Amino acid sequence: MGGYLEDMGPYWTNRFRKEARIWGDTPSNTAYQALELFQRLGFHDVLVPGSGYGRNTRLFSSAGFNVTGVEISDEAGSLADGYDPSTKVRCGSVLDVAFEDASFDAVYCFNVLHLFRESERTLLVDKCYRELRVNGICFFVVFSEQEESRGRGEEVEENTFESKPGRPVHYFSGGDLRHHFKRFEVLDDGLVDDPEDHGDSGPHIHRLRYIACRKAAVRTCADCADYSCSALDEILRVAPGAKANLDGLTSN
């Protein structure tokens, strides 16, 4: 890691040391939304990048899921040991802590992706794709372009601002968020109001975006060009526009 990434660990460790359970004990509204989806699909193994002290992970672990968290702050990891001992926490950057491919049924990631610049955002999404099982679900929550803080500080990339040096925050439009998950089949996305009450800010509401998307199975059949086989049926179901592309290839 280099540049602003090197400062992430010390920043969050100092903050958790001073403020402990910063956001209280109530999980995000989006965690309940993800929980209902994961339960309905019969999932078992959930990865939570940026798990913090366990505010959201405890909701999943108390519902019987096998939860693995990744947390860059040792201080937050220590807090999680007491607050949510059922979750297994790996300390380190969400970009660096690796798991075997297809290790998880679901990923729930709350307010982490927007803390990175574009290249690192792409790395994180690709990493989650690899570590997710086929038909698994990614449920990500991020700052939206309607957040009150958007525009504060220097714009270091498009819609990415540093209100403090070395602390980038990206603000997602709906199209931008879907683009980040273009390898997935999007099941649901939208805006959600999420209340918080912490520090000097007092009670306030974040205008967040969420996306729930599936790692779809992709099967190939080299001998088929008439769209009659099940492999191509699956591709066309997931991506209807693929037929036009295939037509162009087979007519040449």
C-alpha positions in Angstrom: 0.0 0.0 0.0 1.1 3.6 -0.6 0.0 7.2 -0.2 -3.3 7.8 1.5 -3.8 4.0 2.0 -0.9 3.9 4.5 -2.7 6.4 6.7 -6.0 4.5 6.9 -4.9 2.1 9.7 -3.5 4.7 12.0 -6.5 7.0 11.4 -9.1 4.5 12.2 -7.2 3.0 15.2 -6.9 6.5 16.7 -10.5 7.2 16.1 -11.8 3.9 17.6 -9.4 4.4 20.6 -10.9 7.8 21.3 -14.6 7.1 20.4 -14.9 3.3 20.9 -18.3 2.2 19.6 -18.6 5.3 17.5 -22.0 4.6 15.8 -23.6 3.0 18.8 -25.2 -0.5 18.9 -28.0 -0.2 16.4 -27.2 -1.8 13.1 -27.8 0.2 9.8 -31.2 -0.1 8.3 -29.5 -1.6 5.3 -28.1 -4.5 7.4 -31.7 -5.6 8.2 -32.5 -5.4 4.5 -29.5 -7.6 3.6 -30.3 -10.0 6.5 -33.8 -10.6 5.1 -32.4 -11.3 1.7 -29.6 -13.6 2.9 -32.1 -15.6 5.1 -34.6 -15.9 2.2 -31.8 -17.4 0.0 -30.7 -19.9 2.6 -27.1 -18.5 2.9 -24.6 -19.5 5.6 -21.2 -17.8 5.1 -21.1 -14.0 5.1 -18.0 -11.7 4.5 -18.1 -8.2 6.0 -15.2 -6.0 4.7 -14.7 -3.1 7.1 -16.4 -4.8 10.0 -15.4 -2.3 12.6 -16.4 -3.2 16.2 -19.2 -5.4 15.1 -22.2 -3.0 14.9 -23.5 -4.7 11.8 -21.8 -8.1 12.0 -23.5 -8.9 15.3 -26.9 -8.8 13.5 -25.8 -11.5 11.1 -23.9 -13.7 13.6 -26.8 -13.6 16.1 -29.1 -14.8 13.3 -26.9 -17.9 12.9 -24.7 -16.9 10.0 -21.0 -17.8 9.9 -19.6 -14.3 9.7 -16.0 -13.3 8.8 -15.0 -9.6 9.2 -12.0 -7.8 7.8 -10.9 -4.7 9.8 -7.9 -2.4 9.3 -7.9 -1.1 12.9 -6.5 -3.4 15.6 -8.4 -1.3 18.1 -11.7 -2.0 16.4 -10.8 -5.7 16.2 -10.3 -5.8 20.0 -13.6 -4.1 20.6 -15.3 -6.6 18.3 -13.8 -9.5 20.3 -15.9 -8.4 23.2 -19.0 -7.0 21.4 -19.4 -9.8 18.7 -17.2 -12.7 19.7 -19.1 -15.0 17.2 -17.6 -13.2 14.2 -14.1 -14.2 13.1 -12.2 -10.9 12.5 -9.1 -10.8 10.3 -7.1 -7.6 10.9 -5.7 -5.8 7.8 -6.8 -3.8 4.8 -9.8 -5.0 2.9 -7.6 -4.8 -0.2 -4.9 -7.1 1.2 -6.6 -9.8 3.4 -7.1 -12.7 1.0 -9.5 -15.6 1.1 -9.7 -18.6 -1.3 -11.9 -18.1 -4.3 -15.6 -19.0 -3.8 -15.4 -18.9 0.0 -18.6 -17.0 0.8 -22.3 -17.0 0.0 -22.7 -13.3 0.5 -20.8 -10.0 1.1 -22.2 -7.1 3.1 -20.1 -4.0 2.9 -21.3 -0.8 4.6 -19.8 2.6 3.9 -16.3 1.4 2.9 -16.2 1.4 -0.9 -16.5 5.2 -1.1 -13.4 5.7 1.1 -11.1 4.7 -1.9 -10.0 6.2 -5.1 -11.2 4.6 -8.4 -8.4 2.1 -8.9 -8.7 0.7 -5.3 -12.5 0.6 -5.6 -12.2 -1.6 -8.7 -9.7 -3.9 -6.8 -12.1 -4.3 -3.9 -15.1 -5.2 -6.1 -13.1 -7.6 -8.2 -11.7 -9.2 -5.0 -15.3 -9.7 -3.6 -16.3 -11.2 -7.0 -13.6 -13.8 -6.8 -14.3 -14.7 -3.1 -18.0 -15.0 -3.7 -19.6 -18.3 -4.7 -21.6 -18.6 -7.9 -25.1 -17.3 -7.3 -23.8 -15.5 -4.2 -24.9 -11.9 -3.4 -22.9 -8.7 -2.9 -24.8 -6.1 -0.9 -22.9 -2.8 -0.8 -23.8 0.5 0.8 -22.1 3.8 -0.1 -22.4 7.6 0.1 -24.6 9.0 -2.6 -24.3 12.1 -4.7 -27.1 13.5 -2.6 -25.0 13.5 0.6 -24.7 16.9 2.3 -21.0 16.7 2.5 -20.5 16.3 -1.3 -18.3 19.1 -2.7 -16.3 19.8 0.4 -12.6 20.1 -0.1 -10.5 19.4 -3.2 -11.9 17.3 -6.0 -9.1 14.7 -6.6 -11.1 12.6 -9.0 -14.5 12.9 -10.6 -17.0 13.1 -7.6 -14.2 12.2 -5.2 -13.4 14.9 -2.7 -10.8 15.3 0.1 -12.3 17.4 2.9 -9.1 16.6 4.7 -5.7 15.8 3.0 -5.4 12.1 2.3 -9.1 11.3 3.2 -10.9 10.8 -0.1 -14.6 10.3 -0.2 -16.4 9.3 -3.4 -20.1 10.1 -4.0 -21.9 7.6 -6.2 -24.7 8.2 -8.6 -26.9 5.3 -9.5 -25.2 4.7 -12.8 -21.8 5.0 -11.3 -22.6 2.4 -8.7 -24.0 0.0 -11.2 -20.9 0.5 -13.4 -18.7 -0.6 -10.5 -20.7 -3.9 -10.4 -20.9 -4.5 -14.1 -19.6 -8.1 -13.7 -22.7 -8.9 -11.6 -26.4 -9.2 -12.3 -28.1 -6.3 -10.4 -31.1 -7.5 -8.4 -32.0 -4.2 -6.6 -30.5 -0.8 -6.0 -31.7 2.6 -4.8 -31.5 5.3 -2.2 -32.0 4.9 1.5 -31.9 7.3 4.5 -29.8 6.0 7.3 -29.8 7.9 10.7 -26.7 8.3 12.8 -25.9 10.0 16.1 -22.2 10.4 17.0 -19.5 12.8 18.0 -19.9 16.5 17.4 -22.3 15.9 14.5 -25.2 14.9 16.7 -28.3 13.2 15.2 -28.2 13.4 11.4 -29.3 11.4 8.4 -27.1 10.0 5.6 -28.5 9.7 2.1 -26.9 6.4 1.0 -27.1 4.2 -2.1 -27.3 0.5 -1.9 -26.9 -2.3 -4.5 -27.7 -6.0 -4.2 -26.2 -8.0 -7.1 -25.6 -11.6 -7.9 -22.6 -13.4 -9.2 -24.3 -15.2 -12.0 -23.2 -18.6 -13.5 -21.7 -18.2 -16.9 -21.6 -21.4 -19.0 -20.2 -21.7 -22.5 -20.9 -24.0 -25.4 -18.4 -23.7 -28.2 -20.4 -25.9 -30.7 -23.7 -24.0 -30.5 -24.7 -20.9 -32.5 -28.4 -21.2 -32.8 -29.4 -20.2 -29.2 -31.1 -23.5 -28.5 -28.8 -24.9 -25.8 -29.2 -24.2 -22.1 -25.8 -22.5 -21.8 -26.8 -19.8 -24.2 -30.3 -19.6 -22.7 -28.7 -18.7 -19.4 -26.5 -16.0 -21.0 -29.4 -14.5 -22.7 -31.6 -14.5 -19.6 -28.9 -12.6 -17.6 -27.9 -10.3 -20.5 -30.6 -10.0 -23.2 -28.5 -7.7 -25.2 -26.0 -10.5 -25.8 -28.1 -12.0 -28.6 -27.4 -9.0 -30.9 -23.6 -9.3 -30.2 -23.7 -13.0 -30.9 -25.7 -12.5 -34.1 -22.9 -10.2 -35.3 -20.2 -12.7 -34.5 -21.9 -15.7 -36.1 -22.8 -13.7 -39.3 -19.1 -12.8 -40.0 
